[in-house]
Amino acid sequence: MPPSPLRVCAAMPVPRRASTPFLAACFLTLVASSAQAQNNDRIWGRVFTEDGGSHEGFLHLSGTEPAASWADVFEARRTIPDEHYLDWLDATRDGKPATRTIELRGYRVSWEEKHPDFTATFSSGIRVGQVAALVTTEEGEVRIVPRSGGRGFTVAEPARPTGDLPDTIRTRSVSISPRGVQTSSSTLDTGGRWRRSGVYVQNPGRGRTVRIRGDDVRRIEFAAPPTDARATNRRLYGTVQDRSGRTFSGAVTWLHSVYQRDSLHVLGARREHRDLPFSAIRSVEKGQGGEVRVALASGGMAEDRVDHVQGLWTHDDGIRVADPALGTVRLEWEVFHSLDLEEPPAGLGYDSFDGGHPLFGTVTTQQGERIAGRIRWDADEEWSWELLDGRSDDVHFRIEFGNILRIERSEPQGVNVTLRDGRGYDLVGSNDVNADNKGIFVFPPGVEGSEAVPASGAPAWRYIPWEDFREVRFTHPAPPAARP
């Protein structure tokens, strides 16, 4: 990786009587580096609207959990594919579906339905940097198309200037038609929630920001921003520390504030309300007695004491950090200790995300048996862009599987997760990490799901129920033979 302009400038020999042009050039290099880091971090895309128009620029996806940087998570509802359910049914119920029977005026009526032990729909998400496009289907749903290894725009521009999709668009890993979206991985359904929000588009060339209602959006295509584009709204970035001393660094969302221009609402000791722009703040720290100290970037303090930070004592959203080497964490006010605001480092752009690969690794059972192959976690998650949910000391974690090195079951419940950067967390509180887990499937190399059944009639894959699971060690990226 090439050295940053900051280090290059610092390493350059400075003449004892440095000329003004030399110092100006160094200063401009540092400014350009900082600006480029902000530009790379920000979401860029093209929005196609229902009336046939299009808008391109820096994007802000609004909603209950807004997204303005590639590391932010786009929230969605997910429906587990039927083939995953059938695999689980074969492994746990001998392929027999649940049957419900009722008596009605002497007649017995029976029908098959999904087993109540298998929850088919749940809350999920994907980091925006792993997304190729958001597409509105003919049914009015919004689907997320993962990049699955592609770079740049992986969804072609419509052949007609109407904003409608042509009969079929095909790329290396994405197939889109008016009947829906299919990829080599899967799709996430937002369930219409995003349609009630919207998207803000800031076009640097036109110098203005346009708000587009969610129900007016036909499609959004994502790509890295042009090198000459400059974002006017700088993203909040910093390090958050919880009450246990653990730190998380990345793009910060404070309630619904995502930019440095947004304000922190405080009530001072003299009961005076103040709105402090985050650009003027260096740090926010909560004391043991609940008092708050807000240090200004200028070196002073906002107040001798801040009695209240508006919203954080009662608001459910809390403080979220999009940590690139982890995923996202959400801290409620009770577990928050401090926030130190910083300038974002370089290297957080669209091309920093690999687009996703199949999960591959070795699962070890309680009996010590080791099985290697493609992995489907909790009978569902099987791609590196998917998220593992859990809670630790009232901090809510959503860890991208691509950042996980090892998951080890712990007693009496929960797991210990080790990240690729060495950090480790004990997680509980989710079916991803406790006894409600629907089990782990392992597909040997070259075997593609439930369709691969040898002549013996037994499935080639292995199913490990949660009570037999000890640990899994992931291999990143997956070997070429494990890729579809």
C-alpha positions, 0 to 999 in steps of 0.5 A: 500500500503506498504511503499517505500524502501526510507521511510523505509530507512529514518525511520530506526534508524541509529547508531551514528557510522553507519557501512559501510555495513549498509550505503551500504545496505541502498544505494543499497536499494534506488538504487534498488527501483529507478531502479525497478520504471524505469523498471515497468514504461517501456513497456515490450513485445514480438514482433513476426515478419513476418519471424517467429522470435520473440524478447522480451524485453523493447519496444519503439514504434517509430512514430510521437508520440513515446511511451516508458512507459505504461502511453503513448498513442498509437495513432490510427484512429478509426471507429465507429461500425455500431451498434452505428451508427444505434442506433444514426440513430434510435434516431435522424432520425427515423432509416432512412438513408441518401439518395442521388439521381442524374439525369443521361440522364433522369434516376434517381439513388438513393442510401443510405449512412451514414448521413453526420452529423455522422462522422464515422472515427476520431483520437483516442488512448489508453494508452499502459498500457490498451493494451493486444496486437497489431495484424496485420490482413490478410488485413495488418491493425494493430489492438489494442486489449484492455485488458478489465480486463485481466492481463499479456499476454491475447493473446496466443502464436501461436500453430505453430512457423511461427508467423502466427495466428492459426484459432482462439485464444480465451481468457477470453475477446479476440477472434482473427482470420485471419478474424480480431480481436474482443473483448468484447469492441472494436478495434482501427484501426491504419490505417497503420500509425504505419506500417510505423514506427517501434519498438525498442526492448532492450533485457537485457539478450543480451545487445543490441537493435534491430529495427524492421520495422513496416511492418515486425511486425506480432504481439506484446504481452504486459506484465509486465517486469520480476523482474530481468530485467533492462532497460538501457534507463531511461525514462524522468519523471517530472513536467511541468507547463503551463503559467496559473500555472497548473502543470502536472506530469508524463512521459515527451516527449520533441519533440521526446525525451523520455529518459534521455540520449537524448539531449536538443539542445540550442543556448546560448547568445554567439550564441554557439550551445550546446547539453545537455543530459537531465540526466544533467538537473534539470529544464528548465524555460521560462521567460516572455520575452521568454528567457530560463534558463536551470539549471543543476543537478550539481547546475550550469546554462547551460548559463547565458541566452539561446536564443533558444531551437531548434525546439520548436518555430516551431515544432507542437509536443511540450511537452507532459506529460503522467499524470497517474491520467489524461491521456495526455496533450500537450503544445506548446511552447507559453504556456510552462512555466517550466519543473522540471525533477524528478525520477519516483515514484513506482507504474506505472507498467502494473498492475497499469492499470485495463484494462478497464471497461464499463462506468457507471453513472448517466446522468442529463438532463436540466429538472433535470431528472436523468437516471442511467446505462451504458453510451455511450458518443458522440454516441461512447465512452463507455469504461473507457480506451477511451479518452475525447479530448478537449483544455483549454488555448491552452493546448491539453487534452486527458483525460482517461474516467476512471479518470473522476468523472464528466462532466458538460456542461458549457455555451456558449459552452464547458464543465467542467471536474472534475477528480477523484483526484479533479482537474478540467478543462474547455474544448472546441474545440472538438466534445467530449465537444461542440455542435458537440457532437452526444449525450449521450446514457444510457443503463439501467442495463442488457440492451445490446445496440440496440438488446434489444427492448421490446415488445412495439417496443421502445428501452430500452435505453435513448438518450439525445441530447447535448442540453438536457444534463446537467451533468454526474457523473461516477461510477468507477468501473462499478457495476458487473451487468453493465459488459458484 
